Amino acid sequence: MDYAALAAGIVFGLGALGAGIGNGLIFSKTVEGISRQPELRGTLTATAFIGVGLVEALPIISLVLAFMWQ
Amino acid sequence: MKGVRSNKMEHIAPQLKIADGFTLDLSALFMIVLSSVIVFVLCRLAVRNLSVDNPGKLQNFLEWVVEFVQGIIGQAMDYKKGKPYLALGLTLILYIFVSNMLGLPFGIVTEAHDAAHATFLGMNLYIPEGDHEELSFSWWKSPTADASMTMALALIVIVLSHVQGLRHNAKHYLKHYTHNPNIVFLPIHLVEIFSKPLTLGLRLFGNIFAGEVMIGVILGMGWVGIPALLLWQGFSIFVGAIQSFVFTMLTMVYISQAIVHEEDH
């Protein structure tokens, strides 16, 4: 049984789950903020993308690990 | 990172073995020098014939970048306190942005016909263990796709923040660890000392390296991958810009955490 491939799959799958949930939370709050104050749209969108850059750090590290073990 | 396996052909980076367990990555060396030269030439061209009333396009662009970095510093700390770090922020954002963009347009790959005895200018290249049928060396990549390069940048920034914190007010800086707000939090702060440079460096490395690996995978798909490659290149430009901005912003936040004291202490 190829444990390395299984490990790579589990690692990246859980990382993708975390990234999906994190990004979903960020953007749902951003949309809510834009709906409350439409004039802040630019600021909120920019802050949302900064948040995405931070949240996706660990899932991307897990992607690199998955490539290493595959 | 040994390399990416695609269609039984391994692309590995040309490395020189300096000492036991220490190899020098030649492609990273060339690419770091190249991106440094590009940023230097860009900035020197932008400050030629400076004019207040009639700025050229490049001067306009550089002024915009300077104001952008001033905005980043102003968000993290009081700008009067943060003014010495403007040059650091400017260097980081320009250098990381150019480095992230370099690996996207093309790649340079040379094939080694005799894998075991590949040489570069007479020096033997280091071949990792294993049985290689066809070996090719990839000479062109983003310098930030190398973990040692991004970790070096992160270490520079974090050591700078510690040194500046100790220089400005050493007792107050050490109080940040024990009195913040309670000594119970000390283990968390000790872990933070290690996790800050680690995540700072690995975030940048992971984003750019994964982007390059995906380019390799899409190229392996042949003609079918052309629209996918267009989309992925566009996304990689976006990610490269965002990651350079996030790195600079986090630098300023960590420095401000180390040197700003007055508020509630």
Chai-1 contact restraints between the chains, C-beta under 6 A:
chainA,res_idxA,chainB,res_idxB,connection_type,confidence,min_distance_angstrom,max_distance_angstrom,comment,restraint_id
A,F49,B,I242,contact,1.0,0.0,6.0,A-B,restraint_1
A,G53,B,I242,contact,1.0,0.0,6.0,A-B,restraint_2
A,G53,B,V246,contact,1.0,0.0,6.0,A-B,restraint_3
A,A57,B,T199,contact,1.0,0.0,6.0,A-B,restraint_4
A,A57,B,R203,contact,1.0,0.0,6.0,A-B,restraint_5
A,I60,B,G206,contact,1.0,0.0,6.0,A-B,restraint_6
A,I60,B,N207,contact,1.0,0.0,6.0,A-B,restraint_7
A,I60,B,A210,contact,1.0,0.0,6.0,A-B,restraint_8
A,I61,B,L202,contact,1.0,0.0,6.0,A-B,restraint_9
A,I61,B,G206,contact,1.0,0.0,6.0,A-B,restraint_10
A,L63,B,A210,contact,1.0,0.0,6.0,A-B,restraint_11
A,V64,B,G206,contact,1.0,0.0,6.0,A-B,restraint_12
A,V64,B,F209,contact,1.0,0.0,6.0,A-B,restraint_13
A,F67,B,V213,contact,1.0,0.0,6.0,A-B,restraint_14
